[in-house]
Amino acid sequence: MTAGNVKIVGVIGAGAFGTALACAAARAGRQVRLWGRDAGAMAEMSAARGMPKLPGLALPASIQPTADLAEAAGSEALILAVPTQALREVCLQLAPLAKAGTPVILAAKGIERASGDFVSDIARETLPACPPLVLSGPGFAADIAKAYPTALTLACADAALGQRLAKAIGSPAFRLYHSTDLRGVEIGGSAKNVLAIAAGVAAGRGFGESTVAALLARSFAELTRFGLAFGARTETLAGLSGLGDLILTGTSSRSRNRRFGEELGKGIGIEAAIRDVGLAEGVWTAPILASMADDKGVDMPVAAAVADLVAGKASIDQAIDRLLSRPLRAE
């Protein structure tokens, strides 16, 4: 496969991030089939040529919204932009529809709570004939859709395939760096959501930027320890999909995980934070991340504090005490 013969890309998931990735693929010269579950919403998107999840932006002409999963699955490459906890179900639906050998680019950031599987594990189990790739890094949906310069990492065990797919959907405004370290890329995308909640908690409690910066530095040390314990490479964790994504998600209030933490820091409670912000991916990931770290003997006090907080095992005051004492110790 070459970049030139990937003419049609199917994007599974018509949320903000999936729609933004569809825009990026369209800018790269591909025809795009954008799939969403709601037939009425997809028909309206097709007719109005707007993007409800990204208000004010027009849908490129080369993007075809569809609610027909078989139509999208027949594309020459697939991008799966669905929440991690829904990924297995979607992959099982795709299994009888996708052609053998179709590359599957996984854009979900998280760990499956029920199994402890990373996203590439889920894809290998459910779509064994389709080579998995993992896309992650510091990129907000609106920035990608608006063609603001963005750089992410695309990981694939087959280096040549990863390079070809990076060329197929990348562009000057959507820079993709290819890697063979799938585990490192998906760990960075998973852990940073949990650690960003911690940064938000500190900010919401009224602590200054210096406190948040110190907390993020300690969080990166945790992310690195966890990644290395699971076979990730140091350079991956220190790159776009690790440190880069942690910086963006942990410092910007445009991040749902950071905003969720801010609301918790203000003392409004989990249920109210969900109503105000929505359910952040880090809430699902925190308990399984902390459990996996404990099983491996990896010291992750920041992640553990977040896990206890979102599970109702610690009050906000207890979580703050843990976040701002032990994590900031000298090495």
Secondary structure, 3 states (H helix, E strand, C coil): CCHHHCCEEEEECCCHHHHHHHHHHHHCCCEEEEECCCHHHHHHHHHHCECCCCCCCECCCCEEEECCHHHHHCCCEEEECCCHHHHHHHHHHHCCCCCCCCCEEECCCCECCCCCCEHHHHHHHHCCCCCEEEEECCCCHHHHHCCCCEEEEEEECCHHHHHHHHHHHCECCEEEEEECCHHHHHHHHHHHHHHHHHHHHHHHCCCCHHHHHHHHHHHHHHHHHHHHHCCCCHHHHCCHHHHHHHHHHHHCCCCHHHHHHHHHHCCCCHHHHHHHHCCCHHHHHHHHHHHHHHHHCCCCHHHHHHHHHHCCCCCHHHHHHHHCCHHHCCC
